[in-house]
Amino acid sequence: MHEPDTLSLAPLAKRHLPQTLTWTNDPELARLLGRGRRVDADEHQQWFDSLETRADTLFFAVELGKPGAHVGNVWLADINRRHRKAEVRIMMGVTAPAGSGTRAIDAIAAHAFTTMGLHRLYAYVLAFNPRARRAFEKAGFVLEGTLRDDRHDGAAFVDAFLLSRLSTPR
């Protein structure tokens, strides 16, 4: 029986930038992430250069197999060390195999809880993205509530679901 490709998280590196920019500017992925505008190459490079000095964000490339095909990105945003919490964000490419998003969420949660000592992770998922909600739930996140008309997608207001996972489940 074929074993699934090994999923690993690698610190985002220069080699990941071209694919990340492509995903960032993909209209459907931008819609699912609630992004409002395109990003040009210079702006993208400036963002990448700023990551090294930021204490509030930790960014990883999601890689599958050996030598590691770049299939997505997952990151911790708004890291709050005092309250030991962070927001999980994820962007998977269209060629990522089914289940990779869940595995990437679970991997970053393990890193956050074990390596960083965080206690709480949370995520916002737009209501029109049930696939993302399922991925978070399969990775142990639970629904905390619905933020009604929380985001505007360019055409209308949409709800956002707030999900969380604790380092020690209740």
KEDREN-917258 format. One line per field, with one value per atom (N, C-alpha, C): residue number from 1; residue in one letter; atom name; x, y, z. Coordinates in nm, 3 decimals. Example, Ala and Ser with C-alpha at 12.3 -4.5 7.8 and 13.67 -1.06 7.14 Angstrom:
! KEDREN-917258
n <- (1, 1, 1, 2, 2, 2)
res <- (A, A, A, S, S, S)
atom <- (N, CA, C, N, CA, C)
px <- (1.319, 1.230, 1.320, 1.285, 1.367, 1.290)
py <- (-0.569, -0.450, -0.330, -0.225, -0.106, 0.003)
pz <- (0.780, 0.780, 0.780, 0.708, 0.714, 0.787)
END
This chain:
! KEDREN-917258
n <- (1, 1, 1, 2, 2, 2, 3, 3, 3, 4, 4, 4, 5, 5, 5, 6, 6, 6, 7, 7, 7, 8, 8, 8, 9, 9, 9, 10, 10, 10, 11, 11, 11, 12, 12, 12, 13, 13, 13, 14, 14, 14, 15, 15, 15, 16, 16, 16, 17, 17, 17, 18, 18, 18, 19, 19, 19, 20, 20, 20, 21, 21, 21, 22, 22, 22, 23, 23, 23, 24, 24, 24, 25, 25, 25, 26, 26, 26, 27, 27, 27, 28, 28, 28, 29, 29, 29, 30, 30, 30, 31, 31, 31, 32, 32, 32, 33, 33, 33, 34, 34, 34, 35, 35, 35, 36, 36, 36, 37, 37, 37, 38, 38, 38, 39, 39, 39, 40, 40, 40, 41, 41, 41, 42, 42, 42, 43, 43, 43, 44, 44, 44, 45, 45, 45, 46, 46, 46, 47, 47, 47, 48, 48, 48, 49, 49, 49, 50, 50, 50, 51, 51, 51, 52, 52, 52, 53, 53, 53, 54, 54, 54, 55, 55, 55, 56, 56, 56, 57, 57, 57, 58, 58, 58, 59, 59, 59, 60, 60, 60, 61, 61, 61, 62, 62, 62, 63, 63, 63, 64, 64, 64, 65, 65, 65, 66, 66, 66, 67, 67, 67, 68, 68, 68, 69, 69, 69, 70, 70, 70, 71, 71, 71, 72, 72, 72, 73, 73, 73, 74, 74, 74, 75, 75, 75, 76, 76, 76, 77, 77, 77, 78, 78, 78, 79, 79, 79, 80, 80, 80, 81, 81, 81, 82, 82, 82, 83, 83, 83, 84, 84, 84, 85, 85, 85, 86, 86, 86, 87, 87, 87, 88, 88, 88, 89, 89, 89, 90, 90, 90, 91, 91, 91, 92, 92, 92, 93, 93, 93, 94, 94, 94, 95, 95, 95, 96, 96, 96, 97, 97, 97, 98, 98, 98, 99, 99, 99, 100, 100, 100, 101, 101, 101, 102, 102, 102, 103, 103, 103, 104, 104, 104, 105, 105, 105, 106, 106, 106, 107, 107, 107, 108, 108, 108, 109, 109, 109, 110, 110, 110, 111, 111, 111, 112, 112, 112, 113, 113, 113, 114, 114, 114, 115, 115, 115, 116, 116, 116, 117, 117, 117, 118, 118, 118, 119, 119, 119, 120, 120, 120, 121, 121, 121, 122, 122, 122, 123, 123, 123, 124, 124, 124, 125, 125, 125, 126, 126, 126, 127, 127, 127, 128, 128, 128, 129, 129, 129, 130, 130, 130, 131, 131, 131, 132, 132, 132, 133, 133, 133, 134, 134, 134, 135, 135, 135, 136, 136, 136, 137, 137, 137, 138, 138, 138, 139, 139, 139, 140, 140, 140, 141, 141, 141, 142, 142, 142, 143, 143, 143, 144, 144, 144, 145, 145, 145, 146, 146, 146, 147, 147, 147, 148, 148, 148, 149, 149, 149, 150, 150, 150, 151, 151, 151, 152, 152, 152, 153, 153, 153, 154, 154, 154, 155, 155, 155, 156, 156, 156, 157, 157, 157, 158, 158, 158, 159, 159, 159, 160, 160, 160, 161, 161, 161, 162, 162, 162, 163, 163, 163, 164, 164, 164, 165, 165, 165, 166, 166, 166, 167, 167, 167, 168, 168, 168, 169, 169, 169, 170, 170, 170)
res <- (M, M, M, H, H, H, E, E, E, P, P, P, D, D, D, T, T, T, L, L, L, S, S, S, L, L, L, A, A, A, P, P, P, L, L, L, A, A, A, K, K, K, R, R, R, H, H, H, L, L, L, P, P, P, Q, Q, Q, T, T, T, L, L, L, T, T, T, W, W, W, T, T, T, N, N, N, D, D, D, P, P, P, E, E, E, L, L, L, A, A, A, R, R, R, L, L, L, L, L, L, G, G, G, R, R, R, G, G, G, R, R, R, R, R, R, V, V, V, D, D, D, A, A, A, D, D, D, E, E, E, H, H, H, Q, Q, Q, Q, Q, Q, W, W, W, F, F, F, D, D, D, S, S, S, L, L, L, E, E, E, T, T, T, R, R, R, A, A, A, D, D, D, T, T, T, L, L, L, F, F, F, F, F, F, A, A, A, V, V, V, E, E, E, L, L, L, G, G, G, K, K, K, P, P, P, G, G, G, A, A, A, H, H, H, V, V, V, G, G, G, N, N, N, V, V, V, W, W, W, L, L, L, A, A, A, D, D, D, I, I, I, N, N, N, R, R, R, R, R, R, H, H, H, R, R, R, K, K, K, A, A, A, E, E, E, V, V, V, R, R, R, I, I, I, M, M, M, M, M, M, G, G, G, V, V, V, T, T, T, A, A, A, P, P, P, A, A, A, G, G, G, S, S, S, G, G, G, T, T, T, R, R, R, A, A, A, I, I, I, D, D, D, A, A, A, I, I, I, A, A, A, A, A, A, H, H, H, A, A, A, F, F, F, T, T, T, T, T, T, M, M, M, G, G, G, L, L, L, H, H, H, R, R, R, L, L, L, Y, Y, Y, A, A, A, Y, Y, Y, V, V, V, L, L, L, A, A, A, F, F, F, N, N, N, P, P, P, R, R, R, A, A, A, R, R, R, R, R, R, A, A, A, F, F, F, E, E, E, K, K, K, A, A, A, G, G, G, F, F, F, V, V, V, L, L, L, E, E, E, G, G, G, T, T, T, L, L, L, R, R, R, D, D, D, D, D, D, R, R, R, H, H, H, D, D, D, G, G, G, A, A, A, A, A, A, F, F, F, V, V, V, D, D, D, A, A, A, F, F, F, L, L, L, L, L, L, S, S, S, R, R, R, L, L, L, S, S, S, T, T, T, P, P, P, R, R, R)
atom <- (N, CA, C, N, CA, C, N, CA, C, N, CA, C, N, CA, C, N, CA, C, N, CA, C, N, CA, C, N, CA, C, N, CA, C, N, CA, C, N, CA, C, N, CA, C, N, CA, C, N, CA, C, N, CA, C, N, CA, C, N, CA, C, N, CA, C, N, CA, C, N, CA, C, N, CA, C, N, CA, C, N, CA, C, N, CA, C, N, CA, C, N, CA, C, N, CA, C, N, CA, C, N, CA, C, N, CA, C, N, CA, C, N, CA, C, N, CA, C, N, CA, C, N, CA, C, N, CA, C, N, CA, C, N, CA, C, N, CA, C, N, CA, C, N, CA, C, N, CA, C, N, CA, C, N, CA, C, N, CA, C, N, CA, C, N, CA, C, N, CA, C, N, CA, C, N, CA, C, N, CA, C, N, CA, C, N, CA, C, N, CA, C, N, CA, C, N, CA, C, N, CA, C, N, CA, C, N, CA, C, N, CA, C, N, CA, C, N, CA, C, N, CA, C, N, CA, C, N, CA, C, N, CA, C, N, CA, C, N, CA, C, N, CA, C, N, CA, C, N, CA, C, N, CA, C, N, CA, C, N, CA, C, N, CA, C, N, CA, C, N, CA, C, N, CA, C, N, CA, C, N, CA, C, N, CA, C, N, CA, C, N, CA, C, N, CA, C, N, CA, C, N, CA, C, N, CA, C, N, CA, C, N, CA, C, N, CA, C, N, CA, C, N, CA, C, N, CA, C, N, CA, C, N, CA, C, N, CA, C, N, CA, C, N, CA, C, N, CA, C, N, CA, C, N, CA, C, N, CA, C, N, CA, C, N, CA, C, N, CA, C, N, CA, C, N, CA, C, N, CA, C, N, CA, C, N, CA, C, N, CA, C, N, CA, C, N, CA, C, N, CA, C, N, CA, C, N, CA, C, N, CA, C, N, CA, C, N, CA, C, N, CA, C, N, CA, C, N, CA, C, N, CA, C, N, CA, C, N, CA, C, N, CA, C, N, CA, C, N, CA, C, N, CA, C, N, CA, C, N, CA, C, N, CA, C, N, CA, C, N, CA, C, N, CA, C, N, CA, C, N, CA, C, N, CA, C, N, CA, C, N, CA, C, N, CA, C, N, CA, C, N, CA, C, N, CA, C, N, CA, C, N, CA, C, N, CA, C, N, CA, C, N, CA, C, N, CA, C, N, CA, C, N, CA, C, N, CA, C, N, CA, C, N, CA, C, N, CA, C, N, CA, C, N, CA, C, N, CA, C, N, CA, C, N, CA, C, N, CA, C, N, CA, C, N, CA, C, N, CA, C, N, CA, C, N, CA, C, N, CA, C, N, CA, C)
px <- (0.084, 0.000, 0.088, 0.050, 0.129, 0.108, 0.219, 0.213, 0.195, 0.116, 0.100, 0.233, 0.248, 0.369, 0.389, 0.513, 0.547, 0.522, 0.448, 0.423, 0.519, 0.579, 0.668, 0.646, 0.681, 0.677, 0.821, 0.848, 0.982, 0.969, 1.065, 1.060, 1.048, 0.960, 0.942, 1.075, 1.117, 1.247, 1.225, 1.332, 1.327, 1.274, 1.309, 1.266, 1.114, 1.046, 0.901, 0.826, 0.897, 0.831, 0.755, 0.810, 0.733, 0.597, 0.595, 0.468, 0.375, 0.429, 0.346, 0.281, 0.355, 0.298, 0.188, 0.210, 0.107, -0.020, -0.008, -0.126, -0.191, -0.110, -0.163, -0.250, -0.213, -0.286, -0.388, -0.402, -0.504, -0.642, -0.731, -0.860, -0.943, -0.949, -1.030, -0.968, -0.837, -0.771, -0.783, -0.769, -0.783, -0.923, -1.023, -1.161, -1.179, -1.124, -1.138, -1.067, -0.960, -0.883, -0.930, -1.022, -1.072, -0.975, -0.886, -0.791, -0.861, -0.833, -0.903, -0.831, -0.702, -0.630, -0.510, -0.460, -0.341, -0.217, -0.112, 0.017, 0.121, 0.201, 0.305, 0.432, 0.526, 0.647, 0.731, 0.743, 0.822, 0.760, 0.629, 0.558, 0.573, 0.565, 0.578, 0.718, 0.821, 0.958, 0.976, 0.919, 0.927, 0.861, 0.745, 0.676, 0.766, 0.823, 0.910, 1.029, 1.092, 1.207, 1.170, 1.046, 1.003, 0.978, 0.957, 0.924, 1.034, 1.158, 1.272, 1.271, 1.219, 1.222, 1.091, 0.991, 0.859, 0.848, 0.806, 0.785, 0.640, 0.552, 0.410, 0.364, 0.456, 0.420, 0.528, 0.485, 0.577, 0.522, 0.596, 0.548, 0.621, 0.545, 0.603, 0.549, 0.634, 0.590, 0.549, 0.443, 0.399, 0.459, 0.538, 0.605, 0.564, 0.552, 0.516, 0.626, 0.655, 0.749, 0.893, 0.977, 1.120, 1.154, 1.207, 1.272, 1.178, 1.051, 0.962, 0.897, 0.788, 0.711, 0.634, 0.644, 0.576, 0.429, 0.340, 0.198, 0.110, 0.169, 0.089, 0.172, 0.107, 0.170, 0.077, 0.136, 0.060, 0.138, 0.068, 0.140, 0.061, 0.136, 0.079, 0.086, -0.027, -0.034, -0.079, -0.050, -0.091, -0.049, 0.073, 0.125, 0.129, 0.064, 0.059, 0.121, 0.245, 0.317, 0.265, 0.219, 0.166, 0.045, -0.046, -0.167, -0.153, -0.034, 0.001, -0.101, -0.126, -0.222, -0.177, -0.235, -0.206, -0.317, -0.328, -0.423, -0.352, -0.420, -0.367, -0.429, -0.343, -0.389, -0.324, -0.396, -0.345, -0.388, -0.300, -0.329, -0.269, -0.356, -0.311, -0.332, -0.235, -0.245, -0.348, -0.394, -0.499, -0.452, -0.322, -0.271, -0.241, -0.265, -0.239, -0.335, -0.284, -0.371, -0.473, -0.587, -0.691, -0.632, -0.669, -0.622, -0.495, -0.425, -0.299, -0.322, -0.433, -0.462, -0.478, -0.554, -0.572, -0.438, -0.358, -0.226, -0.137, -0.142, -0.061, -0.109, -0.240, -0.295, -0.253, -0.262, -0.222, -0.072, 0.009, 0.154, 0.189, 0.123, 0.156, 0.103, -0.008, -0.059, 0.040, 0.094, 0.193, 0.314, 0.360, 0.474, 0.438, 0.321, 0.279, 0.269, 0.212, 0.192, 0.321, 0.394, 0.511, 0.636, 0.666, 0.790, 0.776, 0.662, 0.644, 0.574, 0.512, 0.444, 0.314, 0.253, 0.125, 0.016, -0.093, -0.204, -0.327, -0.349, -0.472, -0.439, -0.498, -0.492, -0.634, -0.649, -0.781, -0.770, -0.884, -0.888, -1.023, -1.021, -1.143, -1.160, -1.278, -1.307, -1.433, -1.424, -1.541, -1.648, -1.774, -1.885, -1.894, -1.847, -1.856, -1.737, -1.661, -1.548, -1.563, -1.662, -1.685, -1.568, -1.492, -1.377, -1.273, -1.248, -1.153, -1.206, -1.334, -1.390, -1.372, -1.400, -1.382, -1.236, -1.143, -1.000, -0.962, -1.009, -0.978, -1.044, -1.168, -1.238, -1.171, -1.127, -1.057, -0.923, -0.867, -0.741, -0.766, -0.886, -0.914, -0.966, -0.995, -1.052, -1.202, -1.258, -1.402, -1.461, -1.585, -1.655, -1.687, -1.645, -1.679, -1.796, -1.812, -1.924, -1.919, -2.022, -2.034, -2.030, -1.941, -1.932, -2.016, -2.135, -2.229, -2.184, -2.193, -2.155, -2.021, -1.925, -1.796, -1.704, -1.716, -1.626, -1.707, -1.648, -1.710, -1.624, -1.685, -1.607, -1.603, -1.641, -1.643, -1.783, -1.869, -2.007, -2.109, -2.076, -2.171, -2.096, -2.164, -2.109, -2.126, -2.028, -2.035, -2.001, -2.055, -2.025, -1.886, -1.826, -1.700, -1.720, -1.670, -1.674, -1.545, -1.558, -1.442, -1.427, -1.309, -1.279, -1.154, -1.140, -1.019, -0.981, -0.856, -0.801, -0.713, -0.726, -0.646, -0.537, -0.427, -0.317, -0.359, -0.445, -0.498, -0.651, -0.708, -0.854, -0.929, -1.040, -1.127, -1.207)
py <- (-0.118, 0.000, 0.124, 0.225, 0.349, 0.436, 0.476, 0.567, 0.708, 0.791, 0.930, 1.004, 1.104, 1.185, 1.246, 1.253, 1.316, 1.466, 1.519, 1.663, 1.724, 1.834, 1.905, 2.054, 2.125, 2.270, 2.319, 2.405, 2.463, 2.613, 2.676, 2.822, 2.880, 2.977, 3.037, 3.095, 3.058, 3.101, 3.168, 3.228, 3.298, 3.206, 3.078, 2.985, 2.965, 2.999, 2.984, 3.107, 3.217, 3.344, 3.344, 3.294, 3.300, 3.230, 3.110, 3.038, 3.109, 3.161, 3.233, 3.356, 3.429, 3.546, 3.504, 3.394, 3.344, 3.312, 3.240, 3.207, 3.333, 3.427, 3.551, 3.624, 3.621, 3.695, 3.610, 3.484, 3.401, 3.451, 3.487, 3.546, 3.458, 3.329, 3.242, 3.227, 3.207, 3.196, 3.329, 3.441, 3.572, 3.587, 3.543, 3.549, 3.465, 3.343, 3.254, 3.310, 3.386, 3.444, 3.583, 3.639, 3.772, 3.882, 3.854, 3.956, 4.047, 4.177, 4.273, 4.322, 4.297, 4.354, 4.269, 4.293, 4.224, 4.281, 4.200, 4.240, 4.233, 4.339, 4.333, 4.271, 4.238, 4.166, 4.244, 4.376, 4.457, 4.457, 4.475, 4.474, 4.337, 4.232, 4.096, 4.075, 4.123, 4.112, 4.191, 4.310, 4.390, 4.319, 4.258, 4.181, 4.067, 3.992, 3.881, 3.929, 4.038, 4.092, 4.133, 4.176, 4.220, 4.104, 3.984, 3.869, 3.839, 3.859, 3.825, 3.903, 4.024, 4.108, 4.109, 4.037, 4.040, 3.932, 3.973, 3.879, 3.832, 3.897, 3.866, 3.768, 3.722, 3.634, 3.528, 3.405, 3.296, 3.223, 3.225, 3.180, 3.055, 2.955, 2.831, 2.797, 2.735, 2.672, 2.529, 2.484, 2.345, 2.268, 2.165, 2.085, 1.939, 1.874, 1.733, 1.654, 1.537, 1.444, 1.489, 1.414, 1.444, 1.468, 1.580, 1.684, 1.790, 1.780, 1.877, 1.972, 1.927, 2.014, 2.114, 2.241, 2.350, 2.350, 2.312, 2.298, 2.399, 2.478, 2.576, 2.649, 2.737, 2.810, 2.807, 2.805, 2.812, 2.900, 2.981, 3.073, 3.107, 3.153, 3.205, 3.356, 3.422, 3.567, 3.619, 3.744, 3.807, 3.724, 3.675, 3.595, 3.683, 3.636, 3.708, 3.618, 3.645, 3.558, 3.573, 3.690, 3.709, 3.618, 3.617, 3.537, 3.399, 3.373, 3.243, 3.197, 3.287, 3.254, 3.315, 3.263, 3.313, 3.269, 3.344, 3.309, 3.219, 3.115, 3.028, 3.070, 3.088, 3.118, 3.018, 2.985, 2.885, 2.920, 2.887, 2.904, 2.782, 2.700, 2.581, 2.601, 2.559, 2.567, 2.469, 2.494, 2.410, 2.268, 2.247, 2.112, 2.033, 2.093, 2.023, 1.904, 1.787, 1.671, 1.690, 1.626, 1.632, 1.591, 1.662, 1.632, 1.704, 1.765, 1.835, 1.955, 2.025, 2.141, 2.103, 1.997, 1.948, 1.908, 1.839, 1.796, 1.915, 2.019, 2.139, 2.214, 2.223, 2.288, 2.213, 2.081, 1.999, 2.014, 2.023, 2.038, 2.173, 2.279, 2.410, 2.418, 2.349, 2.345, 2.272, 2.162, 2.089, 2.177, 2.251, 2.342, 2.452, 2.510, 2.619, 2.572, 2.455, 2.407, 2.350, 2.271, 2.202, 2.289, 2.353, 2.431, 2.571, 2.634, 2.773, 2.790, 2.684, 2.692, 2.770, 2.783, 2.853, 2.764, 2.828, 2.753, 2.751, 2.859, 2.873, 2.916, 2.848, 2.887, 2.914, 3.011, 3.041, 3.072, 3.063, 3.088, 3.148, 3.232, 3.286, 3.221, 3.167, 3.104, 3.168, 3.216, 3.278, 3.173, 3.211, 3.116, 3.046, 3.109, 3.046, 2.952, 2.918, 2.828, 2.706, 2.621, 2.505, 2.407, 2.402, 2.311, 2.350, 2.480, 2.526, 2.496, 2.518, 2.490, 2.342, 2.254, 2.110, 2.077, 2.140, 2.113, 2.151, 2.266, 2.307, 2.213, 2.177, 2.087, 1.950, 1.899, 1.770, 1.779, 1.900, 1.921, 1.955, 1.934, 1.951, 2.087, 2.176, 2.306, 2.290, 2.368, 2.366, 2.503, 2.503, 2.626, 2.699, 2.825, 2.908, 2.999, 3.038, 3.126, 3.176, 3.252, 3.312, 3.463, 3.525, 3.670, 3.715, 3.765, 3.797, 3.918, 3.905, 4.014, 4.075, 3.991, 4.036, 4.088, 4.037, 4.075, 4.117, 4.200, 4.238, 4.180, 4.100, 4.031, 4.108, 4.234, 4.315, 4.327, 4.232, 4.235, 4.240, 4.176, 4.167, 4.136, 4.158, 4.118, 3.968, 3.903, 3.760, 3.731, 3.622, 3.578, 3.516, 3.519, 3.449, 3.360, 3.240, 3.147, 3.162, 3.164, 3.166, 3.026, 2.965, 2.832, 2.839, 2.745, 2.745, 2.604, 2.595, 2.468, 2.505, 2.430, 2.453, 2.347, 2.384, 2.288, 2.171, 2.199, 2.093, 2.098, 2.006, 2.010, 2.005, 2.073, 2.076, 1.950)
pz <- (0.000, 0.000, 0.000, -0.079, -0.091, 0.032, 0.093, 0.208, 0.158, 0.230, 0.186, 0.196, 0.110, 0.114, 0.251, 0.292, 0.418, 0.408, 0.502, 0.505, 0.606, 0.567, 0.660, 0.646, 0.752, 0.752, 0.745, 0.649, 0.632, 0.648, 0.715, 0.723, 0.582, 0.565, 0.433, 0.388, 0.268, 0.214, 0.078, 0.030, -0.099, -0.210, -0.205, -0.309, -0.311, -0.200, -0.192, -0.243, -0.265, -0.297, -0.429, -0.539, -0.664, -0.653, -0.596, -0.584, -0.487, -0.378, -0.280, -0.344, -0.424, -0.493, -0.590, -0.660, -0.752, -0.676, -0.563, -0.483, -0.427, -0.380, -0.322, -0.423, -0.548, -0.651, -0.728, -0.693, -0.756, -0.710, -0.802, -0.762, -0.667, -0.693, -0.607, -0.469, -0.461, -0.331, -0.255, -0.325, -0.261, -0.203, -0.275, -0.226, -0.100, -0.101, 0.014, 0.137, 0.115, 0.225, 0.264, 0.187, 0.216, 0.176, 0.082, 0.034, -0.065, -0.057, -0.139, -0.262, -0.273, -0.387, -0.424, -0.546, -0.594, -0.524, -0.521, -0.463, -0.574, -0.589, -0.693, -0.635, -0.723, -0.684, -0.583, -0.600, -0.506, -0.367, -0.362, -0.233, -0.166, -0.246, -0.193, -0.134, -0.202, -0.152, -0.023, -0.016, 0.107, 0.223, 0.196, 0.300, 0.349, 0.256, 0.291, 0.374, 0.332, 0.405, 0.547, 0.567, 0.701, 0.797, 0.744, 0.830, 0.931, 0.891, 0.977, 1.108, 1.108, 1.227, 1.304, 1.256, 1.321, 1.428, 1.546, 1.655, 1.661, 1.584, 1.591, 1.483, 1.398, 1.287, 1.268, 1.242, 1.213, 1.091, 0.981, 0.851, 0.806, 0.756, 0.706, 0.568, 0.488, 0.363, 0.397, 0.337, 0.352, 0.236, 0.268, 0.166, 0.179, 0.064, 0.060, -0.008, 0.050, -0.011, -0.001, -0.066, -0.073, -0.219, -0.259, -0.181, -0.124, -0.138, -0.076, -0.175, -0.234, -0.325, -0.241, -0.278, -0.207, -0.247, -0.154, -0.186, -0.113, -0.022, 0.051, 0.154, 0.228, 0.337, 0.457, 0.574, 0.698, 0.793, 0.870, 0.958, 1.082, 1.180, 1.304, 1.294, 1.315, 1.310, 1.446, 1.470, 1.597, 1.718, 1.714, 1.826, 1.950, 2.055, 2.181, 2.288, 2.322, 2.416, 2.559, 2.595, 2.730, 2.753, 2.656, 2.670, 2.605, 2.549, 2.490, 2.386, 2.289, 2.184, 2.051, 1.942, 1.808, 1.714, 1.604, 1.499, 1.397, 1.352, 1.247, 1.115, 1.016, 0.880, 0.786, 0.679, 0.586, 0.444, 0.350, 0.209, 0.138, 0.082, 0.011, -0.138, -0.218, -0.362, -0.416, -0.536, -0.594, -0.621, -0.630, -0.657, -0.530, -0.414, -0.288, -0.275, -0.242, -0.227, -0.115, -0.129, -0.027, 0.108, 0.211, 0.345, 0.385, 0.290, 0.322, 0.412, 0.391, 0.475, 0.621, 0.645, 0.781, 0.843, 0.766, 0.817, 0.848, 0.763, 0.786, 0.910, 0.929, 1.048, 1.173, 1.167, 1.281, 1.311, 1.205, 1.223, 1.286, 1.243, 1.302, 1.446, 1.473, 1.610, 1.701, 1.653, 1.733, 1.760, 1.660, 1.678, 1.779, 1.765, 1.853, 1.998, 2.019, 2.156, 2.216, 2.140, 2.193, 2.195, 2.085, 2.074, 2.132, 2.106, 2.146, 2.281, 2.330, 2.458, 2.455, 2.336, 2.330, 2.387, 2.430, 2.489, 2.399, 2.325, 2.246, 2.103, 2.007, 1.868, 1.821, 1.734, 1.680, 1.532, 1.465, 1.321, 1.284, 1.183, 1.125, 0.988, 0.962, 0.834, 0.778, 0.654, 0.591, 0.564, 0.581, 0.573, 0.439, 0.332, 0.200, 0.172, 0.277, 0.261, 0.354, 0.328, 0.415, 0.417, 0.308, 0.302, 0.408, 0.423, 0.524, 0.664, 0.686, 0.818, 0.853, 0.757, 0.781, 0.812, 0.741, 0.765, 0.907, 0.953, 1.091, 1.192, 1.167, 1.260, 1.266, 1.152, 1.150, 1.225, 1.233, 1.305, 1.451, 1.500, 1.642, 1.684, 1.591, 1.624, 1.643, 1.734, 1.759, 1.731, 1.688, 1.657, 1.787, 1.796, 1.912, 1.884, 1.757, 1.727, 1.584, 1.551, 1.419, 1.435, 1.359, 1.356, 1.235, 1.263, 1.156, 1.075, 0.943, 0.850, 0.887, 0.921, 0.970, 0.861, 0.739, 0.630, 0.509, 0.428, 0.300, 0.189, 0.104, 0.000, -0.132, -0.131, -0.253, -0.310, -0.277, -0.327, -0.213, -0.102, 0.009, 0.138, 0.248, 0.378, 0.395, 0.458, 0.482, 0.628, 0.677, 0.812, 0.817, 0.934, 0.958, 1.080, 1.071, 1.184, 1.263, 1.394, 1.484, 1.541, 1.516, 1.566, 1.653, 1.746, 1.829, 1.868, 1.910, 1.962, 2.080, 2.188, 2.307, 2.317, 2.383, 2.399, 2.488, 2.581, 2.668, 2.655, 2.579, 2.558, 2.689, 2.690, 2.811, 2.819)
END
